[in-house]
Amino acid sequence: MDMHDEFERAVVATAGIDFEKSSLDQVNAFETTIRYLGGFLSAYDLSGDLRLLHKAREVGDMLYVAFDTPNRMPITRWDFNNAAQGGEQEASEWASIAEIGSLCMEFTRLSLLTGDSKWFDATERITEVLSTQQNKTKLPGMWPISINPKDLNFHGDNSFGLGAMADSVFEYLPKMSALTGGLLPTYEEMYRYAMDTTKANNIYRPMTPDNADILVSGTVHVNDADDGREVPMLDHGGQHLVCFAGGMFAIGARLFERPNDVEVARRLTQGCIWTYESMPHGIMPETFRMEPCASSGGPCNWDEMLIAEKRLPKGFTEIPDARYMLRPEAIESVFVLYRVTGESSWLEHAWGMFEAIQRNTKTDLANAALADVSVTGSKPPQTDSMESFWMGETLKYFYLIFSEPDLVSLDEYMFNTEAHPLKRLVR
């Protein structure tokens, strides 16, 4: 983007941050890893500026202390000042699986760049636990949305999905394999098992008035039957957060030679595009529910009688959360599908999404989140909020999809869950 002067000023500003101090009562280890550590590592990989690698190491040293627990599982909401004073630490009894399982890309890249294996070793212990537990959960092949890191208990939660609080643990499986040049086969093994399970249990084709050949991924709840069996039941919902899944399936399909998954990736991403285009203002809500087809591959005739009359766009049975928070996941998958397939139709969809978002979120100063994208007759009301991922992720993917394909090529980089590109290890 030729913003060299701005970049230099930003580097000077970040060099002055002291990560050995914190004014917060708690430090979120996961968010600090994916945003700060990932950001510094990515900026270094793209620029080669050693000041950024120095800051990455400083953040890494701070975060490493969060692993100083009896079972070496990290404290996800961490009392930094207590640790600095030598206080005892132990992992919590509750954490989302994403918080525990999505530290590996950043920690591994830091070890590769510095030659110090301690960060890789720290997250590799987590990987070993995930691998051991994967076939022992209530839905073998997937990990529940929340776990007990203190006791390594993976049985307290009966909900399984690719959405909030779980998304990035699955996203990082193929990306870690790519990042490390395929040297760690455990990630491919876990990915294959997880995706086979989610295709069989979470992914469904929704009934739509235009008979669209799309897929959506919902949440499975495993319930105890009267005869003692554990029965998985699918909640036929959808989340904007889950729109990352199309890109994940596309990356996994190419990395691990799973050609059928390219079609899964395409239909999942088309599902998000369909949801955008079916809403009154061309923007997808946070969450929604739909009526499933009898099967994901056969004919699916529209049945008006099954759709409740709630003045919703046809195809939706409920919209529990109608907000749009400027999220990136849909354009992320459109970007990946374009880079993987080279098909120009993805560019057309991306431009339609951008125009709808810009038309409804633009303000005099920036862009605002929307309170309700399902309203008709007027523009959706804006809220006085703009998450950092709007600039860090959403706009980045919009910029990159309309740039030359060799700009931050997926053959050379893998994006972390905050859209920070990290350089792949090439063997």
PyMOL commands that set and color helices and strands:
alter all, ss='L'
color gray80, all
select helices_A, chain A and resi 4-15+29-47+50-67+80-84+97-101+104-114+118-133+167-179+185-201+240-255+260-278+304-306+329-341+345-361+389-401
alter helices_A, ss='H'
color red, helices_A
select strands_A, chain A and resi 27-28+77-78+95-96+146-147+159-160+203-204+216-217+219-224+230-235+237-239+287-290+316-321+413-415+421-423
alter strands_A, ss='S'
color yellow, strands_A
deselect
rebuild
show_as cartoon
